[in-house]
């Protein structure tokens, strides 16, 4: 298999998406369990959408099943929208009266730049892009 063929492999794209979902899941658990940060309501919704992707994408990568896009894309696109909205809230609002912790509060910045919702937005974007590319290539 040539390098170009390997890059187009559904298994590779699904594996990368699985790794991204796994890192995002582990990161969210580290923020809450390791650093003691309390997730806001929007963070909980994003977790609900991200956590199952680890298993679903992992199984699809092992079975090399690009049709998993029909299962993954609704979750990842909705998560992408929630993460974008959450990131927007943190930039434009000072408070959010939903839940115990305000969704507009910045609790942590990675490298002094990326907030937790920004990291979620990045993860959902990578998962969505990888799965969409995998699905698109399988259709050719």
N, C-alpha and C positions, 0 to 999 in steps of 0.2 A: 504494500500500500504506500503510495507516494505521500509526501507531506501535504499536498493540496487535498488529496482524498481524505486524509486524517482530519484536516481542519473542517471538512464538510460532513464528517461522521456524525450521525444523530447521537451516538453514544457519547462522544466528546462534549457536544453542546449540552446534553442532558446532565452529564457528570459535572460540568462547570456550574450549571444552574443549581444542582444539588449542593455543591460545595458552598455557593453563595447563600442558599437558604439555610444551610447548617451553620455557617458563620453568623448569619443574622439572628438565628435562634439562640445560639450560644451567647452572642453579644447581649441580647435582650435579657437573658437569664443572669449574665454577669452584672449588668446594670442594676437589676433588682436584688439579686441574692448576694452578689459580691460587693457592690458599692452601697447597697441599702436604699436605692432610689425607689420611690413609689411611682408606679406607672399611672398615667392619667387614663381617662376613658378611651381616648383615641389610640393610645399606645396599646391598650388591651385589644381593641378591635384589630389593629395591625398584627398583633401576635396571633390572634385567632385565625387570621388569613395566612400568616407565614408558616406557623408550626407544621400544619399538615403537608405543606409543600416538600418538606424534608423527606418524608416517607414516600409520597406519591412520585416525586422526581427520582428518588433513589431506586425505586422499583422499576420505573420507566427506563432509567439509564441501564440497569442490569439487563432488562429485556429488550433494550434498544427499540422503544416504542414511541415514535414521534406523535402518534395520535393522542398522547397524553395531553396535548395542547388543549383539547376540548375540556379537560378537567382543570388544568392549571391556569389557563388564561383568564377565566372569569374571576378566580381568586386573586391572581397577581395584578390584573388591571384594576380591580376594585381596591386592592391594597395600595396600588400606585396612586390612585385618586385620593384615598384617605391620607396617605403620607404627604402628598402635595398640599392638600388642604391644611394639614397639621403644620407643615413647614410655613405655609402662608400665615397661619394664625400667629406663629411665634415671631414673625417679622412685623406684622401689622397690628397686633392686639397686645394689651398689657395684662388683661385678665380674661378668663373664660369660666363661666359659672357652672360648668358641667362637671360633676364628680367632686371628689375630695381634693384632688390635685388639679390645678389649673392647666389646661392644655396649652396655654400661651406661655407658661413658665419654661425657661431654658434651664434644665437641671444639670446638663453636662455638655461640654464641647470637646470634641476630639481634635487634637492639634490646634485648639483655640478657634476652630472654624466650623466644623460640622456638628450640628446638634443631633440628638437621637432621631427626631423625625427626618432629618436630612439623610442620615445613614439608612433609615428604613426606605426612604425614597430611592436611594441609590440601589439598595438590594432588590426592591421590587422592579426597578427599571432593568437591572441586569437579568433577573429571572425572566421577566416578560420578553425582553429582547432575545435572549438565548432560546427560549421555547418557541417564540414566533419564528426565528430563523430556522430552527430545527424543523418545524412544521412546514415552512415554506420550501425548504430543500427537499423534504420528503414528497412534496406535491409535484416537483419537477420530474 
